[in-house]
Amino acid sequence: MEEHLTRDGLDRLTAFLYDRVPTTACRGNGHHGTAPHVEPRRRSIELAVAGIEAYLQLAELHDGGRPHRWPGLDQARTHAEALWTDLEDLASQWSAQPSPSPEPSGG
């Protein structure tokens, strides 16, 4: 992806996924009907985004040609790249599907 590990790219990828994955879902709750809970994929997205955000913050603080670069930054980047790949894989589930046909207009 062209905008790999950038804030703008993360914002676009996150918005794409959040538009497709509901915040909550309902599940059976014994005799009491259904109770809302956070949709598991949504929670996974939130955690991945938080991890990537953490890396981006570290990179801003410890990279950029500074003479004393934090030694853990490369490991943090590797982890952030893995999270990014997971988000892209999830997004590909929708982007590989054809767009729905427009509804015929009744005129």
C-alpha positions, 0 to 999 in steps of 0.5 A, a space after each residue: 500500500 502506498 501510504 504504509 504506516 502513515 497517519 493519513 493511510 491509517 485514518 483511511 484504512 480505519 474509516 474503511 473498516 469501521 464503515 463495514 464492521 458494526 460497533 455492537 452485535 447482539 448475542 443470546 443471553 439465556 432467558 433474557 433475550 439478547 444483550 449488546 456486546 462489542 463485535 469481536 472484529 471491531 475490537 480487533 480493529 481497535 486494538 490493531 489501530 492502537 498498536 499502530 498509533 503507538 508506533 507512529 508516536 514512538 517514531 515521531 519521538 525517536 526517529 527523524 535523523 536524531 543521533 540517539 535513535 531508540 533501539 526498540 524502534 525497529 522492533 516496534 515498526 515490525 510489530 506495527 507492520 504486522 498489525 497493518 497487514 492484518 488490517 489490510 487483509 481484513 479490508 481485502 475481504 470487502 474490496 475484493 467483492 463487487 460493488 452492489 448494483 444501483 437500485 433501478 429507479 422507478 420513473 
